Amino acid sequence: MMEQRLAGKTALVTGAAHGQGRAHCLRLAAEGADIVAIDMAGQNLDVAYPLGTWKELLETVAEVEKLGRRGIALSADIRDREALAKAVAESEKDFPQLDVLVANAGMGAYGRVLETPIETWDQVIAVNLTGTFNTIQAFAPRMIAGGKGGSIIVTSSVSGSKGLPFTGAYAASKHGLQGLVKVLAQELAEHSIRVNSVNPGPIATPLTTDKTGPALLQGDGPEATLFLGSFSPLLPLPEGGFLDAKEVSGAVSWLASDDSRYVTGLAVPVDAGVMAR
């Protein structure tokens, strides 16, 4: 049985229907946390890869309950402040104490900056940056009111620390998140709330395996060469070329636990050495 570092705590995870979000829910539950799982639960973004569904979100909660923890599934688009306010009210009934907030929901888009439609730019910034801002504004006050401190963990990216070519809107949004994390770490420290980010590299999710982009990960030609030159890891990757989302969940659980009680304002790369080059 996994160490119960989070026994008695409640964790909220956005983007929880599949991918990294589901992996985080299950790891935190395995370590003893009850889970509030939130996802927009529908194809409400202009992207080619499949987004999480309501069915998948319910499956996430079912898996949490199999681990012996309580869970609740809530549908909310993090761009919609009214929907988030409703999720606050609905979750507070059974989960009044909030100890861990994993602001994980996000989206990606490939393309050259000079060819990026303004609609794509606006959508990526609205989801990744403004949506994370909305999420923290909505739920952090409950953490403060609880008076027990807590941990806020933002899903950033190696693109939040370096400029990966053909990810202009995405990189800009993730760089923005790094600034937000550093400011919040200072502003919330008086409440004993720590704020950090995880910065994944080549993780197998629907976003990273999307083949509608310029074939950056498996393709040939100058675009692939440029992209891979910036995104190449140092450590050998599993067959298939991607890390499992569970690898990021290990870092999330550490940041959620008291093992990192004096860690705040930090960007934790889970990237097999992409940032070490």
N, C-alpha and C positions, 0 to 999 in steps of 0.2 A: 504494500500500500504506500502511496506517495506521502511524503511528509506533509502534515496539515498546517502549513505556515499561515494559511488564511482562514483558519477555523473561526467562525463567529462573525465573519466580515461579509459585506455585500459589495459586489462589483457590478458596474454597469458597463456594457460593451456596445458600441455602435457598429453598424456594418456586420452584424452578427449572424446573418443567414448562412454564409459560406465563407470559404477562403480563410484569411488570417483571423477574421472576427470569430468564426466558429471555433477555430483552433484555440484562440485565447479563452473563450468561454469554457471550453472543456478542460483546459489546463488549470484555470483558476478554480473551477469547481472541484477538480481532482485534489486540489490543495485545500479544500474546505470552504470555499466561498459560495454563497448564494448568488444567483446571476439574474440581472435585468438585461435582457437581450433586445436590442433595438435595431431595426432595419427599415428602409423605405419599402421593402418587400414588393417590388414591381419594377418593370422596365420603364422607369420614368426619366431616364437620361438618354441623350442622343449618343449612344455608344453601340458598337457592333458586338461586343462580348456580352455574355449573359450576366445580368445582375441577380442578386439574391431574390428569392420568392418568399411569399408568406408560408408556403408549405415547407421550404427549407428552414425558415426561422423557427417554425414549430418543431421541426426535427432537431434543431440545435437544442431547444429547451428540453425535448424528450431525452436527449443524450445527457444533458445536465442532470436530469432527474434520475437517470439510471445510475449515476454516480452518487446518489443519495443526497443531493442538494436540491434546494428549491429554485425554481426558475419561473420567469414570466416573459412572454413575447409581446412586444409592442411595436406597432407600425408607425414610423415617423420619418419624414424627409428632413434631414438636418438643415436644409435651406429654409424650412418653414418654422418660424419661431412659435406660431400658434400651435402647431402640431407637437413641438417639443414641450411647450407649456402643458399641453394635455397629457403627454407622457410623464411629465413630472408628477402631475396630480394622480394619475392612474397607478404609478409605481409606488408612490408614497404610502398608499393604504397598507400594503403588505410588507414594504421594504422602507421603513422610515429612515433608517440609518444608511448612509452611503459612505463607504470607506475607500473604494477604488473606482476611478472613472477612466475607462479606456476609450479615448476618442479616436476610433479606428476607421470610421467610414470615409471613403474617398473614391476618386475616379482618376483615370488617366487618359491621355490622348497623345498620339504620335504626330509628328509633322514638323517641317521646317518653320521657323518663326515667321519668316516673310510670307509664308503661304498659309498661316493659321487663320481661319475665319474668326472674326470678332465674337461670333456666337460660341465657338468652341472655347476661346479664351475666357469669356464671361462665365460659362458653365463650369469650367475647371476651377476657377477662382471661387465661384459661389459655393461649390461643394467642399473642396479641400480646405480652403482658408476661412471663408466666412461661415461655412457650416460647422467647422470645428470651434470657431469663436462662439457661434450660437449655442452649441452643445455645452461648452464650459460655462457660459453665462447662465444657462438654464439649470444646470445640476450642481455646480460648485457651491452655491449658497446653501444647499442641503448639507453638504459636507462641512461647511463652516458652522452651520447651526448645530450639528451633531457634537461639536466640541471635542472630538477625539482625533483631530488631524486626518490625514489621508494621503492618497497618492493619485495624481493625475498623470496618465501616460498617453502621449499623442503619437499616432503613427505618422512618421515622416518618411524619409527615404534617403538613400545615398544621394538622390537628386536634391535633397535639402541641404547638402553640404558641398556638392560640386555640380557643375553644369553638364549634364549628359546631353549630347547633341540630339536634336529632334524631339526634345521633351520640354520645349520652352514654357508653355503654360503650366505644365505639371511641376517643373523645376521651380518656377517663380512662386507657385503656391506652397511648395514644400519649404523653400527658403523662408517664406513668410511665417510658416509655422515655427521654424527655429527661433525667430525673433519673438514670437508670441510666448513660446516656452520659457525663454530667458527672462522676459518681463514678468510673467506669472509666477515664476519661481521666487522672484523678489517680493512681489505683492502679496503672495499667499503664505510666505514663510512665517509670519506672525501667528497664523492659525495652525502651524505645524503641518501644513499641506505641502507636499513635495510635488514638483512638476518636472517631468523628463520626457524625452522622446525615444522611441526605437526607430532606427533607420535601416530598414531592410535593403538588401541587394537583390540578387537573382532568386526570387521566391516564386514557387509554382502557384499561381492564382489565375483566375480567368483573365485578369488585366494583363499580367506579364506574358501569358501564352496566347494573347490575341494576335492572330496572323493577318489582320486587316491593315496593320501598319506597314512600314517599308521593310518588312522582313528583317528587322534589325538583329534578332537574336540567332536565327538559323540561316540567314540569307548570305548572299555573296554580293560583291560589288562595292563601290566606294562608300555608300551609306553604311553598310554593315561593317566595313572595316573601320570607319570613323567611330561608330557607336561602340563596337566591341573593344576598341582601343581604350575607351574611357570607362568601360563597364566590366573589364576582365578581372576576375578574382585571382588571388594568390594561391589559395587552398584548392585542392581538387574537389570538384563538385560530384554529386551522385550521378549515376547514369541518367541521361535526359537533360543534364545541364542546369538543373534548378535545385535549390534547397526546399525542403518541406516547410510549410507554414508553421509547423510545430517548433521549428528551430527558433523562430521569433517569439513564440509563446513562452519559451524558457526565460528569455530576457524580460518579457512582460511580467511574469510571475515573480521574478526577482525584484523588479522595480515596485511591484505591488506589495511586497512583503517587508517585514521589519528588518530583513537582512540588508536592505538598502536604506535604512532609516535616516542616514545622513547624506544621502545622494540626492541632489536637486540641481536643476538647470543643465542636465547632462544629455547629450545625444549619444545613444548607444548603438553603434553599427552592428548589424547582424548580416554580414555581407561577404563572408569568406575572404576578406582582405581587399575588397575593391578600393576602400578608402586609404589603405596602407600604401598604395603605389605612389 
